[in-house]
Amino acid sequence: MKGTYILVINLRKNSEIQIGSLGYILFNRGFYFYVGSAMGTANSSTLVNRVKRHLSSTNNKKIHWHIDYLLANKNSNIRRLYLIPSTKRWECTISNELMDSTDGYIKDFGSSDCNCKSHLYYFKNSDSIGKE
């Protein structure tokens, strides 16, 4: 199955985290929405297997994508996920929509293969999610 997914991540306290080539970034306590896609037909490139990989313990996987670094932090946990099965890649469309309602974003996070400013969006608390 192919498609796009959104991980809703809760970061329990402010944390400075090294994110691969992006370097050290200060992440504020709150909620982060990460938008990704998996458009392959086999192995870790399928939608279900990509999300399973994100949900698995960081002890069992190689740190590869920007999101892996954030998820490996002891203060972060996935609170919710959304799967959008589709043969069309919706990742950038959703990211651009989130940009309009977020409290902030992490520049260049998860968007090295497109023209988006980011694929990781910050919300101070759950009350600010979806408000303009």
Number of C-alpha atoms within 10 A of each C-alpha: 15 22 21 23 23 22 22 20 21 22 22 14 13 12 18 14 15 15 17 14 7 11 9 12 13 11 18 16 18 17 25 31 23 22 26 26 24 23 19 16 11 11 10 14 16 18 25 17 16 19 22 12 14 16 14 11 11 15 8 8 11 8 15 9 12 19 20 17 15 21 21 16 15 11 14 19 18 16 12 11 15 12 16 16 18 15 13 12 17 17 22 20 11 16 22 14 10 21 18 12 16 20 18 15 20 16 15 17 19 19 19 12 7 12 9 18 18 21 28 28 22 26 22 15 13 10 8 14 17 11 10 8
